[in-house]
Amino acid sequence: MSGWNEPRPDLVQPNPGGPSDPLGESVLDPAQPAVRIFAPRDARVVIGRGQDPERELRLDAIHADGVPVHRRATGGGAVVLAPGMVVVALRLPGDTTDPDIHFARVNAALIPAIAGVAGEAPQCRGHGDLTLADPHGGERRKILGASLRHNAAGAYYLGVLLVDDAVPLMERWLAAPSRRPAYRGERGHRGFCDHLGRLGVTVEALVPALHAACTDRDWRVSAPACPA
């Protein structure tokens, strides 16, 4: 992150950067494409801009597994990036600084694209999350988490969609989060997270559908906000 002094360089590695940055942060560079939709090639753990890695992560397991830890430019919580997921990275217009407006606009593009591949439309909950109905009748379960950053040039969205079951990696590398949306309650990673692969979705089918939905889109069109 340009202009950022990492407070824990002993635990957090510099972000790789470049046009193929594995965190999706190339969209912060106005010389690079404003839309990137891709599947991670390897496993990484990423914490939010203001997070403490010792609080949010299971560092002993991460170090034992040789997994790099990075800090993203946007906010949000700690996530795993790994094959079997899809990263959505977008550079958005700066006509508003309200994050919920940006999340609603992006989800208005993502929801029909996901529904077209999965045969089921996810619903927005919390702070930009997308969720599926629990197959056992419980509370809705998360398939996408997102984060946002604003500066004078615009807004930058980073979202991660779970296609394969990533809960084993979450349980190994992520501690219980220090902040959680109200709809999560006290659920652990397994009770809270779902994955689109349960509906037969593949990364190979999802990536082009999302790219088509997000390319050449007017991001200033209004959209309904997420319920808490």
Order of alpha helices (4+ residues) and beta strands (2+ residues): beta-beta-alpha-alpha-beta-beta-beta-alpha-beta-beta-beta-beta-alpha-alpha-alpha
